[in-house]
Amino acid sequence: MAETIYLLDGSREIVFTEKDVFIERLIREKLGDDAARFVSEYIKEIKEEAEYALG
């Protein structure tokens, strides 16, 4: 099921993809490539840590 995200500028985004893909695209569009890359790498680190912790 799609989720709707309301942004501070009054716009809204509908999430149809996986959340990490959506977040990266949204950040790239609103804040640029560097910010998107930073967040994407951070999400990857969190996923790796979670996998390690769960065994």
NUBA-311684 format. One record per residue (C-alpha): x, z, y; residue in three letters. Coordinates in steps of 0.5 Angstrom, whole numbers, padded with zeros to 4 digits, always signed. Example, Ala and Ser with C-alpha at 12.3 -4.5 7.8 and 13.67 -1.06 7.14 Angstrom:
% residues 2
+0025+0016-0009ALA+0027+0014-0002SER
***
This chain:
% residues 55
+0000+0000+0000MET+0003-0002+0007ALA+0004+0004+0012GLU+0004+0003+0020THR+0009+0005+0024ILE+0007+0006+0032TYR+0013+0006+0036LEU+0014+0009+0043LEU+0014+0003+0047ASP+0007+0002+0044GLY+0008-0003+0039SER+0007-0002+0032ARG+0010-0005+0025GLU+0007-0005+0019ILE+0012-0004+0013VAL+0011-0009+0007PHE+0018-0008+0004THR+0022-0003+0001GLU+0023+0003+0006LYS+0031+0002+0007ASP+0030-0006+0008VAL+0024-0005+0013PHE+0029+0001+0017ILE+0035-0004+0017GLU+0031-0010+0020ARG+0027-0005+0025LEU+0034-0002+0027ILE+0037-0009+0028ARG+0031-0012+0032GLU+0031-0006+0037LYS+0038-0003+0037LEU+0043-0009+0035GLY+0047-0010+0029ASP+0052-0004+0030ASP+0046+0001+0029ALA+0043-0003+0023ALA+0050-0003+0020ARG+0051+0005+0021PHE+0044+0007+0018VAL+0045+0002+0012SER+0051+0005+0010GLU+0048+0012+0011TYR+0042+0010+0007ILE+0047+0008+0002LYS+0051+0014+0002GLU+0045+0018+0001ILE+0043+0014-0005LYS+0050+0015-0008GLU+0050+0022-0007GLU+0043+0023-0010ALA+0045+0019-0016GLU+0051+0023-0017TYR+0047+0030-0016ALA+0042+0028-0021LEU+0047+0026-0026GLY
***
